[in-house]
């Protein structure tokens, strides 16, 4: 299922590029859902759920990837945050999904997991120091996306293709 990871990563990158070009950098990637015309909102959910499917496809390596995909799917399901409880579920899905992915990477390869965490922290810190702080979540989400995807590719290469 490494092909699914490549396809979903490419589509995710295209989506982020589209949002960036058409609407500028947003508060977060999830926030982009709210600025899209109603006829285009399916793109956000589709890209998120495809990415979730790709992460879940790494179930052979760790059940944390299943948890990550399920939790991140809540981001797509509760993309339209109109009430406090929807925002809480959305945030549990986002943070829990990212942390579960990092836990899965760490359990597959301790060194890679520590490197992924260190790279994420350093990159996030550099973004915080040198970039606009209003868009820090947007930047952090992209950093996490890149680190997790590269980690999954490396896991697949180290442990054999799925």
N, C-alpha and C positions, 0 to 999 in steps of 0.2 A: 504493500500500500504506500510505498514511498512516492509513487507517481501521484497519488491523491494529495500527498503533502506538497509536492511541487506545484500541482495545479492550484490547490487552494491558497498556497502562499503567493503565487503569481496574481491570482484574482484579488486577494486581500491587498497586495501592493498596488494594483491598478485602482481599486476602490479608494484607497487612501490618497493616491495621486489625483484621482478625479475630484475628490472633496477638496484637496489642497488647491488645485487649479481653479475650480469653479467657485468655491466659497471661502477659501483661505484656511489657515490653521484654526481648528476649533478648540474648545475647552478640553474635549476628549474625543476619541473616535466614536464612542457611543453618542455623544452630543450631535454628531453629524446626522444621525437619524432624524432629529427634530428640524433640521434646516432643509432637508430634502423635500422636494414636492411629493405629495402623497403617492403619485404614480411611480415614483422612483424608490420608495422606502423598502421595497422588496429586496433591493440590492444589498442593503445593510444586513438584513436577516439571512439572506442567501449566502453571503460571503462568510458571515460568522458561523452559520451552521455547517457549511462545507469545511471550514477550518476545524470545527469541533469534531466532525467525522474523521478528518485526517489524524487528529490527535488521538481519538479513541482507537484508531486502527493500530496503534502501538501497544495495545492491550497485552500482547505477549511478553513485553518487556517489564511492565508494571501496571498494576491495577490503578495506580495514581493517574495514569493517562486516561483511563475510563472516567475517573472522578473529575479530572480536569475538563474533558470534553463535555460531560454532563453539566458541570457547573457553568462553564462558559456558554453553554446553550441557553442558559437563563438570561444572559445578556441580550441575546436576540429575541427571546420570548417576551421579556419585559423591557423592550427597547424604548417604548413610549412611557416615560416616567411621569405620571400625572398625580400619583398619590405617594404618601410617605412609605407605605408598605411595599409598593412596587419598586421604589428606589432602594429600599433595604435589600430586597431579593436580587435586584440588579447588581448591587455592589457585592453581595455575598457571592454571586456567580462570577463576577469579574475577579475579585481578589482571591477567592477560593480556587478558581480555575487556574489562575497564574501560579499560585503557591503549590497547587497539586502537580502542575506540570514540572515545576522546579524540584519537587520531592521525587517525582518519577525519574527525572534525569539523575538526581543524586543517588537514588537506589540502583540505577543501572550502572553508574560509573561515578564513584565518589569524587575523584579528581575533576572530572568534567562538571559535575554538579557544583563543586566549590568554585571552579573557574567561571561557570555561568553566573553564579551569584555575585562573585567579585566583579566581573565585567559589568553586570547590571548596575551594581552599586556605584562603581566608578563612573560609568557613562551617565547615570542619572545625576550624580553629583556635579559632573562637568556641565551638563545641560543646565542644571540649576544655577550654577555660578555664571555661566556665559550667555544664557539665552533668556528670553522673555519669560518671566515667572508666571504670567497669566496662562501660558499654554504648557505648563510643566506636565500635566497629566497626559496630554496628547503625546508629548515626547517620550515619557516613561512607558506608555503603552507600546509605542513603536519599538523602543529598546527591548522591552520584554518579548515582543513578537519575534524580533530578529534573533535574540539569544535563544529562545525556546526552539524556533525552527532549525537554526543551525545545530543546536544540541541534538534534536531528533534525527537530523541527517547524519551526524557523527555517530549516534547510537546505532543507527541502522547499518552504517559502514563497519563499525566495530564488531557488532554482534550478528551480522548477516542480514541480508535484505528480507523484508517481510513478504 
